[in-house]
Amino acid sequence: MMRSMYSAVAGLKSHQTRMDVIGNNIANVNTEAFKASSVRFSELMYQTLSNASGGNGAAGTGGVNAKQVGLGVNTASTTINITGAGSSETTGNPFDLKLSDSQTTNFFIVSDGTNRFFTRAGSFYVDGNGFLCMTSTGYTVQGWQVDPTTGEIRKDTVSPLQVMSPANQTSSSEATTKACVSGVLDKEDANLNSDGGYVMSLGIYDDLGYAYNAKFSVKPVAQPTAANGTQFTVTLTDILDSEGKSILGADANAIETKAKTIWGTNGAVTVTYDSNNGSFVSVDPVADGDTEKKTTTLKLEGLTTGYKNPADANTVSNFKNITVDFSLSMNKSNNGKSTLKIEKGDSLGDGTGKKLGAMTGLSVDQEGKIYGSYDNGNTELLGQIAVAQFANASGLEKVGNNCYQTTLNSGEFDGIGVEVNADGSTINSGELEMSNVDLSGQFTDMIVTQRGFQANSRVITVSDTLLEELINLKR
């Protein structure tokens, strides 16, 4: 009778443990990336009343089985359903990241500054120092940095991702190297025959990102020959800085002299169009290496801008030569209105040049690469989130705050990690992984656990009644 009571007590304790696990699962039904646990029972031990004996064929007797009485139940294990993915919750926050596994269970790598932990909870934010961190703990997200020489990801030991460092706040400027003239030039446009001619304006940048405005005047060539087609001169009249001051000189003579060294032999180029159909024929002088005679060059390299800083007459503005393409322009009737224009960049948008860019946003792609967007149109790679994989992910130990740490049975982390897409997995931005707790299953387990606990309590009650009857025998 005492054995039955102690067995029932062991049963109560084991079922209470199971109920504790169920209660924790239900409590975390809405916890981000929570992984449900389950309890497994095993027999505790047995008391052998008599050992088994073998049969004696000669004597005609058979064997006898051992007589054993069980002494209760034990909690054999608590198993984490760590490979079961929770459902997705769409948040729209670019730093809410969900791991979508293909073949292997992946984990984000985070650090408290001393120890590394692993998590499936991808709710991150950028802290005051520009580091990508967990919103719940402030642990920094670990990943790979960009090689400053190649601009590519260097897959080395993971380190904190400072996605908004002082160096990342701006994107380098670029000098304009290409321009394109397009549209229609109508010879009956009254502006062509005015003193100033038909005016075009080209916005350009130097290497330092300073903006300038090059002014051009288009006029017809007097008495063009039929052999040459219809011709027009395009004259560089000035280049102005952002304050509207000329960088070519202080007066008209200085500007004209400087323009001659920059744009053609006389500060102008001659553009020829076919007299029959108005299509572009050629430009003179021709840019070096242009066998089709469709481009010419604004020779700006070495252009000094001493007028920007009167104290230093040799201040250089870091210009690049600009190749100007005229092939998209035409000379046709357009009701006396010309639409000719000159724009930075070629027809594909290359060589436009850029100002110094200020960061306007951050984004994370499905490979975990983090990009910065800038107001000059640049997009730059800032780092990559690495993930950890383990031989036995279920062997990881929960340490709270949605984090795990390695154990002897999980396998060690090598300090480097892997790319999330190595096995076809992805990182989805703007989503979070929810808990994988199945409420219907938990409530069913709760009912079974309750009945098991109730039955064990009845065993204690009945055993107590039997003991009471035994004690009453002395009366």
C-alpha positions as CSV (number, residue, x, y, z in Angstrom):
1,M,0.0,0.0,0.0
2,M,2.8,2.4,0.7
3,R,4.3,1.6,-2.7
4,S,1.1,2.6,-4.4
5,M,1.1,5.9,-2.5
6,Y,4.6,6.7,-3.5
7,S,4.0,5.7,-7.1
8,A,1.0,8.0,-7.1
9,V,3.0,10.8,-5.7
10,A,5.6,10.3,-8.5
11,G,2.6,10.4,-11.0
12,L,1.4,13.6,-9.5
13,K,4.8,15.2,-9.8
14,S,5.2,14.1,-13.4
15,H,1.8,15.3,-14.4
16,Q,2.4,18.6,-12.6
17,T,5.6,19.0,-14.7
18,R,3.6,18.3,-17.8
19,M,1.0,20.8,-16.8
20,D,3.7,23.4,-16.2
21,V,5.0,22.9,-19.7
22,I,1.5,23.1,-21.2
23,G,0.8,26.3,-19.2
24,N,4.1,27.8,-20.5
25,N,3.1,26.9,-24.1
26,I,-0.3,28.5,-23.8
27,A,1.2,31.6,-22.1
28,N,3.5,32.0,-25.1
29,V,0.8,31.4,-27.7
30,N,1.4,34.9,-29.1
31,T,5.2,35.2,-28.3
32,E,7.3,35.9,-31.4
33,A,9.1,32.8,-32.7
34,F,8.3,30.8,-29.6
35,K,8.8,27.0,-30.0
36,A,6.4,24.8,-28.1
37,S,7.7,22.0,-25.8
38,S,6.2,18.6,-25.0
39,V,6.8,16.2,-22.1
40,R,7.5,12.5,-22.3
41,F,7.2,10.1,-19.4
42,S,9.1,6.9,-18.5
43,E,8.8,4.2,-15.9
44,L,10.8,5.1,-12.8
45,M,12.0,1.7,-11.4
46,Y,10.8,-1.7,-10.4
47,Q,11.1,-3.7,-7.2
48,T,11.7,-7.4,-8.0
49,L,9.8,-9.7,-5.6
50,S,11.2,-12.9,-7.2
51,N,13.6,-13.5,-10.0
52,A,12.7,-15.4,-13.1
53,S,13.6,-19.1,-13.3
54,G,14.2,-21.4,-16.2
55,G,12.2,-24.4,-17.1
56,N,13.4,-28.0,-16.3
57,G,12.6,-30.2,-19.2
58,A,13.7,-33.4,-17.5
59,A,11.5,-32.8,-14.5
60,G,8.7,-31.6,-16.6
61,T,8.5,-28.1,-15.0
62,G,8.3,-24.8,-16.9
63,G,10.0,-21.5,-16.2
64,V,8.6,-18.8,-14.0
65,N,8.7,-15.1,-14.9
66,A,10.0,-12.6,-12.5
67,K,7.6,-10.9,-10.1
68,Q,8.1,-7.1,-10.2
69,V,6.1,-4.2,-8.9
70,G,6.6,-0.8,-10.4
71,L,7.5,2.2,-8.3
72,G,6.1,5.1,-10.3
73,V,6.8,7.4,-13.3
74,N,9.5,9.9,-14.2
75,T,9.7,12.8,-16.5
76,A,11.9,11.4,-19.3
77,S,12.3,14.5,-21.4
78,T,11.0,17.8,-22.5
79,T,11.2,18.1,-26.3
80,I,11.2,21.4,-28.2
81,N,9.5,21.5,-31.5
82,I,12.2,23.8,-32.8
83,T,11.9,22.8,-36.5
84,G,8.2,23.6,-36.7
85,A,7.8,27.1,-38.2
86,G,5.3,29.4,-36.8
87,S,2.9,31.4,-39.0
88,S,3.9,34.8,-40.5
89,E,2.7,38.1,-39.3
90,T,3.0,41.0,-41.7
91,T,4.2,44.2,-40.0
92,G,5.6,46.4,-42.8
93,N,8.6,47.3,-40.7
94,P,11.7,46.7,-42.9
95,F,13.7,45.5,-39.8
96,D,11.1,42.9,-38.9
97,L,12.7,39.8,-40.4
98,K,11.4,36.2,-40.7
99,L,13.6,33.2,-41.4
100,S,11.9,31.0,-44.0
101,D,13.7,27.6,-43.8
102,S,14.2,25.3,-46.8
103,Q,16.1,22.3,-45.5
104,T,17.9,23.4,-42.3
105,T,16.7,25.3,-39.3
106,N,18.4,28.7,-39.3
107,F,19.0,31.2,-36.4
108,F,20.0,34.8,-36.2
109,I,23.2,35.4,-34.3
110,V,23.1,38.0,-31.6
111,S,25.5,39.1,-28.9
112,D,25.4,40.9,-25.5
113,G,29.0,42.0,-25.9
114,T,30.5,39.0,-24.3
115,N,28.4,35.9,-25.3
116,R,26.8,34.9,-28.5
117,F,23.2,33.7,-28.5
118,F,20.9,32.4,-31.2
119,T,17.3,33.4,-31.9
120,R,14.5,33.0,-34.4
121,A,12.9,36.3,-33.2
122,G,13.6,38.8,-35.9
123,S,12.2,42.0,-34.4
124,F,15.2,44.4,-34.8
125,Y,15.8,48.1,-34.7
126,V,18.7,50.5,-35.2
127,D,20.0,52.0,-31.9
128,G,21.4,55.4,-31.2
129,N,24.9,54.2,-32.3
130,G,23.7,52.9,-35.6
131,F,23.9,49.2,-34.6
132,L,21.2,46.7,-35.7
133,C,19.8,45.3,-32.4
134,M,17.0,43.1,-30.9
135,T,14.1,45.2,-29.8
136,S,13.6,43.0,-26.7
137,T,17.1,42.8,-25.3
138,G,19.3,45.3,-27.2
139,Y,21.6,42.4,-28.2
140,T,23.5,43.4,-31.4
141,V,22.8,41.4,-34.6
142,Q,25.9,39.7,-35.9
143,G,26.9,39.5,-39.6
144,W,29.6,40.1,-42.1
145,Q,31.2,43.4,-43.1
146,V,31.9,45.0,-46.5
147,D,35.5,44.8,-47.7
148,P,36.5,48.5,-48.2
149,T,38.8,47.5,-51.0
150,T,36.4,45.4,-53.2
151,G,33.1,46.7,-51.9
152,E,31.9,43.1,-51.5
153,I,31.0,41.1,-48.4
154,R,33.9,39.6,-46.6
155,K,32.8,36.3,-45.0
156,D,34.9,36.4,-41.9
157,T,34.2,36.1,-38.2
158,V,30.8,37.6,-37.5
159,S,30.7,41.0,-35.8
160,P,28.1,43.6,-34.9
161,L,26.4,45.2,-37.9
162,Q,26.7,49.0,-37.6
163,V,24.4,49.9,-40.5
164,M,24.3,53.6,-39.7
165,S,27.9,54.4,-38.9
166,P,29.2,57.9,-39.6
167,A,30.8,56.6,-42.8
168,N,27.5,55.2,-44.0
169,Q,25.6,58.4,-43.6
170,T,26.7,59.8,-46.9
171,S,27.4,58.3,-50.4
172,S,30.3,59.5,-52.5
173,S,29.7,62.0,-55.2
174,E,30.6,61.5,-58.9
175,A,31.6,63.9,-61.6
176,T,29.5,64.1,-64.8
177,T,31.2,62.3,-67.7
178,K,28.4,62.0,-70.3
179,A,25.7,64.2,-71.8
180,C,23.1,63.7,-74.5
181,V,21.4,66.2,-76.9
182,S,17.9,65.2,-78.0
183,G,14.8,66.7,-79.5
184,V,13.9,68.8,-82.5
185,L,15.6,71.9,-83.8
186,D,13.3,73.9,-86.0
187,K,15.1,76.3,-88.3
188,E,12.1,78.6,-88.3
189,D,12.2,79.1,-84.5
190,A,12.6,82.8,-83.9
191,N,15.0,82.2,-81.0
192,L,17.6,80.8,-83.4
193,N,18.0,84.2,-85.1
194,S,18.0,86.3,-81.9
195,D,21.1,87.8,-80.5
196,G,21.3,85.1,-77.8
197,G,20.3,82.3,-80.0
198,Y,18.4,79.2,-78.9
199,V,19.6,78.6,-75.3
200,M,20.3,75.2,-73.8
201,S,21.4,74.5,-70.2
202,L,23.3,71.5,-68.9
203,G,23.5,70.7,-65.1
204,I,26.7,68.9,-64.2
205,Y,28.6,67.8,-61.1
206,D,32.3,67.7,-60.3
207,D,34.1,65.0,-58.3
208,L,33.3,66.8,-55.0
209,G,29.6,66.9,-55.8
210,Y,29.4,70.6,-56.4
211,A,26.7,71.5,-59.0
212,Y,27.3,73.7,-62.0
213,N,25.2,74.9,-64.9
214,A,26.8,75.1,-68.4
215,K,25.0,77.5,-70.8
216,F,24.9,77.0,-74.6
217,S,23.7,79.1,-77.5
218,V,22.5,77.4,-80.8
219,K,22.5,79.4,-84.0
220,P,22.2,78.6,-87.7
221,V,25.4,78.7,-89.9
222,A,25.1,81.5,-92.5
223,Q,24.8,80.2,-96.0
224,P,25.4,76.5,-95.4
225,T,26.5,74.5,-98.5
226,A,24.3,71.8,-99.9
227,A,27.1,69.3,-99.6
228,N,27.4,69.9,-95.8
229,G,23.6,69.8,-95.2
230,T,21.9,72.1,-92.8
231,Q,24.4,73.3,-90.1
232,F,24.1,74.9,-86.7
233,T,26.7,76.1,-84.2
234,V,26.4,75.2,-80.6
235,T,28.5,77.7,-78.5
236,L,29.5,77.4,-74.9
237,T,28.6,80.8,-73.4
238,D,29.4,80.2,-69.7
239,I,29.6,77.8,-66.8
240,L,28.0,79.0,-63.5
241,D,28.4,77.7,-60.0
242,S,25.5,77.1,-57.6
243,E,25.6,80.8,-56.6
244,G,25.2,81.9,-60.2
245,K,28.8,83.1,-60.5
246,S,30.9,82.3,-63.6
247,I,33.8,79.9,-63.1
248,L,35.3,80.8,-66.5
249,G,36.2,84.4,-65.8
250,A,35.3,87.8,-64.5
251,D,34.3,89.4,-67.8
252,A,33.1,88.5,-71.3
253,N,36.6,88.3,-72.8
254,A,37.8,86.0,-70.1
255,I,34.8,83.7,-70.5
256,E,35.2,83.6,-74.3
257,T,38.9,82.8,-74.0
258,K,38.3,80.0,-71.5
259,A,35.4,78.6,-73.5
260,K,37.6,78.1,-76.6
261,T,39.8,75.7,-74.7
262,I,36.9,73.8,-73.4
263,W,34.4,73.4,-76.3
264,G,35.6,73.1,-79.9
265,T,38.3,75.3,-81.4
266,N,36.3,78.5,-81.2
267,G,34.2,77.8,-78.1
268,A,31.7,76.1,-80.4
269,V,30.9,72.9,-82.3
270,T,29.2,72.6,-85.6
271,V,26.3,70.1,-86.0
272,T,25.2,68.9,-89.4
273,Y,21.8,67.5,-90.3
274,D,20.7,65.9,-93.5
275,S,19.0,68.4,-95.7
276,N,16.5,65.9,-97.0
277,N,15.1,64.2,-93.9
278,G,16.6,66.3,-91.1
279,S,18.3,63.4,-89.4
280,F,21.6,63.9,-87.6
281,V,24.8,63.5,-89.7
282,S,27.8,64.6,-87.7
283,V,29.4,66.9,-85.2
284,D,32.7,68.8,-85.5
285,P,35.1,68.6,-83.8
286,V,34.7,64.9,-83.1
287,A,35.5,63.2,-79.8
288,D,38.6,61.1,-79.8
289,G,37.9,57.6,-80.9
290,D,34.4,58.3,-82.2
291,T,34.4,56.7,-85.7
292,E,30.7,57.5,-86.1
293,K,31.3,61.2,-85.6
294,K,28.3,61.6,-83.3
295,T,30.0,62.8,-80.1
296,T,32.2,65.7,-79.1
297,T,34.0,66.5,-75.8
298,L,33.6,69.2,-73.2
299,K,37.2,69.4,-72.0
300,L,36.8,70.3,-68.4
301,E,39.6,68.3,-66.8
302,G,42.0,70.7,-65.1
303,L,39.5,73.6,-65.2
304,T,40.3,75.9,-62.3
305,T,37.7,77.8,-60.4
306,G,39.7,80.5,-58.7
307,Y,36.7,82.8,-58.7
308,K,35.0,80.5,-56.2
309,N,37.8,81.3,-53.7
310,P,39.5,84.6,-54.5
311,A,42.3,83.9,-52.0
312,D,43.4,80.9,-54.1
313,A,43.5,81.5,-57.9
314,N,44.5,77.9,-58.5
315,T,41.6,76.2,-56.8
316,V,40.7,73.1,-58.8
317,S,37.1,71.9,-59.0
318,N,37.8,68.3,-60.0
319,F,35.9,68.2,-63.2
320,K,35.9,65.3,-65.6
321,N,35.7,65.6,-69.4
322,I,32.2,65.2,-70.7
323,T,31.4,63.3,-73.8
324,V,28.3,64.9,-75.5
325,D,26.2,62.7,-77.9
326,F,24.2,64.6,-80.6
327,S,22.9,61.6,-82.4
328,L,19.4,61.8,-80.9
329,S,18.8,65.3,-82.2
330,M,16.9,66.2,-85.4
331,N,16.4,69.2,-87.6
332,K,12.7,69.2,-88.6
333,S,9.7,71.4,-88.8
334,N,7.8,71.7,-85.5
335,N,5.5,74.6,-86.0
336,G,8.4,77.0,-85.3
337,K,9.0,75.6,-81.9
338,S,12.3,73.8,-81.0
339,T,12.5,71.2,-78.3
340,L,16.2,70.6,-78.4
341,K,17.7,70.0,-75.0
342,I,20.9,68.8,-73.4
343,E,20.9,66.6,-70.4
344,K,23.5,64.9,-68.3
345,G,24.1,61.2,-68.8
346,D,23.8,59.1,-72.0
347,S,20.7,57.6,-73.4
348,L,21.0,54.8,-70.8
349,G,21.4,57.1,-67.9
350,D,25.1,56.4,-67.3
351,G,27.6,59.1,-66.5
352,T,25.1,61.6,-65.1
353,G,27.3,62.4,-62.1
354,K,26.0,62.7,-58.6
355,K,26.0,65.1,-55.6
356,L,27.1,63.9,-52.2
357,G,24.3,61.7,-51.1
358,A,22.6,61.7,-47.7
359,M,21.1,58.4,-46.4
360,T,17.3,58.2,-46.8
361,G,16.6,54.6,-46.0
362,L,17.7,51.1,-45.3
363,S,16.5,47.8,-46.6
364,V,17.2,44.0,-46.2
365,D,17.0,41.6,-49.2
366,Q,16.2,37.9,-49.0
367,E,19.9,37.0,-48.8
368,G,20.2,39.1,-45.7
369,K,22.2,41.8,-47.4
370,I,21.6,45.3,-46.0
371,Y,21.5,48.2,-48.4
372,G,21.5,52.0,-47.8
373,S,19.5,54.3,-50.1
374,Y,20.7,57.9,-50.7
375,D,19.1,61.0,-52.1
376,N,21.6,61.1,-55.0
377,G,20.2,57.9,-56.3
378,N,23.0,55.6,-55.0
379,T,22.3,52.3,-53.3
380,E,25.2,50.9,-51.4
381,L,25.9,47.5,-49.7
382,L,26.4,48.0,-46.0
383,G,26.7,44.4,-44.6
384,Q,25.1,41.0,-44.6
385,I,23.2,39.2,-41.8
386,A,24.8,35.8,-41.2
387,V,22.8,32.8,-39.8
388,A,23.8,29.8,-37.7
389,Q,22.9,26.2,-38.4
390,F,23.3,23.3,-35.9
391,A,23.6,19.5,-36.3
392,N,20.9,19.1,-33.7
393,A,18.9,22.3,-33.3
394,S,16.7,20.6,-30.7
395,G,19.7,20.3,-28.5
396,L,20.0,24.1,-28.0
397,E,19.2,25.4,-24.5
398,K,16.6,28.1,-24.0
399,V,18.0,31.0,-21.9
400,G,14.9,33.3,-22.1
401,N,14.2,36.4,-24.1
402,N,13.6,34.3,-27.2
403,C,17.3,33.2,-27.2
404,Y,19.1,29.9,-27.2
405,Q,22.7,28.9,-26.4
406,T,24.7,25.9,-27.6
407,T,25.1,22.7,-25.6
408,L,27.3,19.6,-25.9
409,N,24.4,18.0,-27.8
410,S,23.5,20.8,-30.2
411,G,27.0,21.2,-31.8
412,E,29.2,24.3,-31.6
413,F,29.0,27.5,-33.5
414,D,32.1,28.1,-35.7
415,G,32.1,31.9,-35.3
416,I,31.5,32.5,-39.0
417,G,28.1,31.3,-39.8
418,V,26.6,30.6,-43.3
419,E,24.6,32.5,-45.9
420,V,20.8,32.0,-45.4
421,N,20.4,31.1,-49.0
422,A,23.0,28.4,-49.0
423,D,20.2,25.7,-48.9
424,G,17.5,27.8,-50.5
425,S,16.3,29.5,-47.3
426,T,15.4,33.2,-47.3
427,I,15.0,36.2,-45.0
428,N,11.7,38.0,-45.5
429,S,11.6,41.7,-44.6
430,G,8.5,43.2,-43.1
431,E,7.4,39.9,-41.5
432,L,7.7,38.2,-38.1
433,E,7.5,34.5,-37.2
434,M,4.8,33.8,-34.7
435,S,4.6,31.1,-32.1
436,N,4.2,27.5,-33.3
437,V,1.9,26.6,-30.3
438,D,-1.2,24.6,-31.5
439,L,-3.9,25.6,-29.0
440,S,-6.2,22.7,-29.9
441,G,-3.4,20.2,-29.2
442,Q,-2.5,22.0,-26.0
443,F,-6.1,21.9,-24.7
444,T,-6.3,18.2,-25.5
445,D,-3.0,17.6,-23.6
446,M,-4.4,19.6,-20.8
447,I,-7.5,17.4,-20.5
448,V,-5.4,14.2,-20.6
449,T,-3.0,15.6,-18.0
450,Q,-5.8,16.7,-15.7
451,R,-7.3,13.2,-15.9
452,G,-3.9,11.6,-15.2
453,F,-3.3,13.9,-12.2
454,Q,-6.9,13.1,-11.0
455,A,-6.4,9.4,-11.3
456,N,-3.1,9.5,-9.4
457,S,-4.8,11.5,-6.6
458,R,-7.5,8.8,-6.4
459,V,-4.8,6.2,-5.9
460,I,-3.6,8.1,-2.9
461,T,-7.1,8.4,-1.6
462,V,-7.8,4.6,-2.0
463,S,-4.5,3.7,-0.5
464,D,-5.3,5.9,2.5
465,T,-8.6,4.1,2.9
466,L,-6.9,0.7,2.8
467,L,-4.5,1.8,5.5
468,E,-7.4,3.1,7.6
469,E,-9.1,-0.3,7.3
470,L,-5.9,-2.0,8.4
471,I,-5.5,0.3,11.4
472,N,-9.2,-0.4,12.3
473,L,-8.5,-4.1,12.6
474,K,-7.1,-3.7,16.2
475,R,-10.5,-2.4,17.5
